[in-house]
């Protein structure tokens, strides 16, 4: 059976333990890097701009690095520390916008830009976290339809022109045959008239 002294000791330990747990939780929340990626798959069409959105939280000043990863190779796109420095690879130099939240925007994407993009956020202590996104780049459908519609319009125009030309030729042939037929009839009637004249 517990004595009043033991109960008192348990009650005094509970707030101390609770405070210790709160401090540990706060320290776990403030240490490390967290990355939030709203869209894991980004769809874009050729020549559009594709924004690879993300957000991060960490202690101190982070270093943010983006890489392109394919089946055959990995390309460093950019490394930067917000408000400090930026190092962007030559191939992306004029095609990249950087944002303070760690997001990047690739300008005028091409089919070759499709693939996996890895972002790494590293804080001063060396703790880092990675996030992965997939960029899918689609061909412009409306350009194909535009070419097809022009081709169909051209073919309809040509076929209409040919039909009118054939109709005109048919009328010309009919007129020619009628003239020939009437000349033949006139010649045959002239022959008959000549034959019927008395000697």
SVG drawing of the C-alpha trace seen along z (x, -y; Angstrom):
<svg xmlns="http://www.w3.org/2000/svg" viewBox="-35 -38 64 40">
<polyline fill="none" stroke="black" stroke-width="0.4" points="0.0,0.0 1.3,-3.4 2.0,-5.9 1.3,-9.7 5.1,-10.3 5.3,-7.9 2.3,-9.5 3.9,-13.0 7.2,-11.8 5.3,-10.4 3.4,-13.7 6.6,-15.8 8.3,-13.5 5.3,-13.8 5.7,-17.5 9.5,-17.1 9.1,-14.2 6.5,-16.1 8.8,-19.1 11.6,-16.8 9.4,-15.2 8.4,-18.6 12.0,-19.8 13.0,-16.6 10.1,-17.0 11.0,-20.7 14.6,-19.7 13.6,-16.9 11.4,-19.4 14.0,-22.0 16.8,-19.7 17.0,-18.3 15.6,-19.3 12.1,-18.8 11.1,-19.0 7.6,-19.4 6.8,-18.5 3.2,-19.3 3.4,-17.5 5.6,-14.5 4.7,-14.4 4.8,-17.5 3.4,-17.5 4.5,-20.1 4.3,-20.5 7.3,-21.3 8.4,-24.9 6.4,-25.6 7.9,-26.5 7.9,-23.8 8.0,-24.7 9.4,-22.0 7.7,-23.2 9.0,-22.4 9.4,-24.0 11.8,-23.3 12.5,-24.1 15.8,-23.9 18.0,-25.6 20.5,-28.1 21.3,-28.8 20.7,-25.8 22.5,-24.8 20.1,-23.7 21.2,-21.4 19.2,-20.2 20.2,-17.3 18.8,-15.6 18.9,-11.8 18.4,-9.6 19.1,-5.9 22.5,-6.7 23.8,-9.8 23.4,-12.4 23.7,-16.1 24.2,-18.8 21.7,-21.6 22.4,-24.1 23.7,-24.6 22.8,-27.7 22.6,-29.2 19.7,-31.7 20.9,-35.3 24.6,-34.1 25.7,-32.4 24.5,-30.5 26.3,-28.0 24.2,-26.9 25.5,-24.5 26.1,-26.0 23.3,-24.0 20.8,-25.5 22.3,-29.0 19.7,-30.8 16.9,-28.4 16.5,-28.4 14.7,-30.6 15.5,-30.0 13.0,-30.7 13.7,-31.3 11.6,-28.3 14.0,-26.1 11.7,-25.6 13.1,-26.0 11.5,-26.8 12.9,-25.3 12.2,-27.5 11.2,-26.2 11.3,-22.5 12.1,-19.9 11.5,-16.2 15.1,-15.7 14.2,-17.4 11.8,-14.6 13.0,-12.5 13.8,-12.5 14.8,-15.6 16.4,-15.3 16.6,-18.2 18.9,-18.0 18.7,-20.5 21.7,-20.6 21.9,-22.7 25.0,-24.1 25.3,-21.1 25.6,-18.8 22.1,-17.3 20.5,-16.8 17.3,-15.6 16.4,-14.6 13.2,-14.9 12.4,-13.4 10.1,-14.7 9.3,-13.4 8.9,-15.8 6.9,-14.5 7.2,-16.5 4.5,-16.0 4.6,-16.9 2.5,-19.8 -0.7,-18.2 -2.2,-21.4 0.7,-21.9 0.2,-18.4 -3.5,-19.1 -2.7,-22.5 -0.5,-20.8 -3.2,-18.1 -5.9,-20.7 -3.8,-22.7 -3.1,-19.5 -6.8,-18.5 -7.9,-22.0 -5.3,-21.9 -6.5,-18.5 -10.1,-19.6 -9.2,-22.7 -7.3,-20.6 -10.0,-18.0 -12.6,-20.8 -10.5,-22.4 -10.0,-19.1 -13.8,-18.4 -14.6,-21.8 -11.9,-21.3 -13.3,-17.9 -16.8,-19.4 -15.6,-22.1 -13.7,-19.6 -16.8,-17.4 -18.9,-20.4 -16.2,-21.3 -16.1,-17.7 -20.0,-17.6 -20.0,-21.0 -17.3,-19.7 -19.2,-16.5 -22.5,-18.4 -20.8,-20.6 -19.1,-17.7 -22.4,-15.8 -24.3,-18.8 -21.6,-19.2 -21.8,-15.6 -25.6,-15.8 -25.3,-19.0 -22.8,-17.3 -25.0,-14.2 -28.0,-16.3 -26.0,-18.4 -25.0,-15.1 -28.6,-13.9 -29.7,-17.3 -27.0,-17.1 -28.0,-13.5 -31.7,-14.4 -31.1,-17.3 -32.2,-16.5 -29.6,-16.2"/>
</svg>
